[in-house]
Amino acid sequence: NLAVTYSALGRLADALPLEQRALRITETALGPDHPSMGIAMGNLASTYRALGRAADALPLAERALRITETALGPDHHCTANRLGNLAVTYSALGRPADALPLSERALRITETALGPDHPDTALRLRNLAVTYRTLGRGAEAFLLEQRALQIIKAERG
């Protein structure tokens, strides 16, 4: 949690060693396939991405997805989170075509698990829109961005 706070404050260099340590502790205490490992790996991968180290993030994001999907199932909202994080990693590596099916699947799962008006659905819509835009599919991106904005506006009241 301290690492997440440091990340929120933009202190990624301070967060990184804490996340690495948390991952080691989690693996020792709970084992390599526990769902908490997916969270710890996902957090570490996100920090690597934010530090411009997407290549270091990739294997962690891939393993986090495998662990979460195996432990919680292919349609769990946490699986959608890991899919979304892996998609963002592929995008950061300049691989939007690899990100696309992951982002689409993450959106489907999130809409089903949490509903079409949930804030996480808006996040998935925006991430998919970025991928569409990168792939030259601007019209589709625009429609997704409009949907995301409607969700955000409705939530703010």
C-alpha positions in Angstrom: 0.0 0.0 0.0 2.9 2.4 0.7 4.2 1.7 -2.8 0.8 2.5 -4.3 0.8 5.8 -2.3 4.3 6.6 -3.6 3.1 5.9 -7.1 0.1 8.2 -6.7 2.5 10.9 -5.5 4.6 10.4 -8.6 7.5 8.9 -6.6 7.9 5.9 -8.8 11.6 5.4 -7.8 10.5 5.0 -4.2 7.6 2.7 -5.1 9.7 0.3 -7.2 11.8 -1.4 -4.4 8.7 -1.7 -2.2 6.7 -3.4 -4.9 9.6 -5.8 -5.6 9.8 -6.6 -1.9 6.0 -7.1 -1.7 6.2 -9.5 -4.6 8.9 -11.6 -2.9 7.0 -11.6 0.4 3.7 -12.5 -1.3 5.3 -15.4 -3.2 7.1 -16.7 -0.1 4.0 -16.4 2.1 1.2 -17.5 -0.3 2.9 -19.4 -3.1 3.6 -18.6 -6.8 0.0 -19.2 -8.0 -2.0 -17.3 -5.3 -4.3 -14.6 -6.7 -2.5 -12.0 -4.6 0.6 -12.7 -6.8 -1.4 -11.4 -9.7 -2.0 -8.2 -7.9 1.6 -7.8 -6.7 2.9 -8.5 -10.2 0.4 -6.2 -11.8 1.4 -3.4 -9.5 5.1 -3.9 -10.2 4.4 -4.1 -14.0 2.5 -0.8 -13.8 5.4 0.9 -12.1 7.9 -0.5 -14.7 5.6 0.8 -17.5 5.3 4.2 -15.8 9.1 4.4 -15.5 9.4 3.7 -19.3 10.4 0.1 -18.8 7.6 -1.6 -20.7 10.0 -4.5 -21.7 10.5 -5.3 -18.0 6.8 -5.0 -17.4 5.8 -7.5 -20.1 6.7 -10.8 -18.5 5.2 -9.7 -15.2 1.9 -8.6 -16.8 1.7 -11.8 -18.8 2.3 -13.9 -15.6 -0.2 -11.8 -13.6 -2.8 -12.6 -16.2 -2.1 -16.3 -16.2 -2.3 -16.5 -12.4 -5.4 -14.4 -12.1 -7.2 -16.2 -14.9 -6.4 -19.6 -13.4 -7.3 -18.6 -9.9 -10.4 -16.6 -10.5 -11.6 -17.6 -13.9 -11.7 -16.1 -17.4 -14.7 -13.9 -16.7 -13.8 -12.4 -13.4 -13.4 -8.6 -13.3 -9.9 -9.0 -11.9 -9.0 -11.0 -15.0 -10.3 -8.0 -17.0 -7.9 -5.8 -15.1 -4.9 -8.0 -15.9 -6.0 -8.1 -19.6 -6.2 -4.3 -19.6 -2.8 -3.9 -18.0 -1.2 -6.4 -20.5 -2.9 -4.5 -23.4 -1.5 -1.2 -22.1 2.0 -2.8 -21.9 1.7 -4.0 -25.5 0.7 -0.5 -26.5 3.7 1.0 -24.7 5.9 -1.4 -26.6 4.4 -0.2 -29.9 2.4 -3.3 -30.4 -1.2 -2.0 -30.7 -2.3 -5.0 -32.8 -1.4 -7.3 -29.9 -3.2 -5.0 -27.5 -6.4 -4.9 -29.4 -7.9 -8.3 -28.7 -6.9 -8.0 -25.0 -8.6 -4.6 -24.7 -11.7 -5.9 -26.4 -11.9 -8.9 -24.2 -11.3 -6.8 -21.1 -14.2 -4.5 -22.1 -16.6 -7.4 -22.6 -15.7 -9.0 -19.2 -16.0 -5.7 -17.4 -19.4 -4.8 -19.0 -20.7 -8.3 -18.1 -19.2 -8.4 -14.6 -19.7 -4.8 -13.4 -22.2 -3.4 -15.8 -22.2 -1.0 -18.8 -22.2 2.1 -16.6 -19.5 1.2 -14.1 -16.4 3.5 -13.9 -14.2 0.5 -14.8 -16.2 0.1 -18.0 -15.4 3.8 -18.8 -11.7 3.0 -18.3 -11.8 0.0 -20.6 -13.7 2.1 -23.2 -11.0 4.8 -23.1 -8.2 2.3 -23.3 -9.8 0.5 -26.3 -10.4 3.9 -28.0 -6.7 4.7 -27.7 -5.8 1.4 -29.4 -8.4 2.0 -32.1 -7.0 5.5 -32.7 -3.4 4.2 -32.9 -4.6 1.6 -35.5 -6.2 4.3 -37.6 -9.8 3.5 -36.5 -10.7 7.0 -35.5 -14.5 6.8 -36.0 -14.7 3.7 -33.7 -12.5 5.4 -31.2 -14.7 8.5 -31.1 -17.8 6.4 -30.4 -16.1 4.6 -27.5 -14.8 7.9 -26.1 -18.4 9.3 -26.2 -19.7 6.3 -24.2 -16.9 6.7 -21.7 -17.6 10.4 -21.2 -21.3 9.6 -20.7 -20.5 7.2 -17.9 -18.1 9.7 -16.2 -20.7 12.5 -16.4 -23.4 10.3 -15.0 -21.2 9.2 -12.1 -20.4 12.8 -11.3 -24.1 13.7 -11.3 
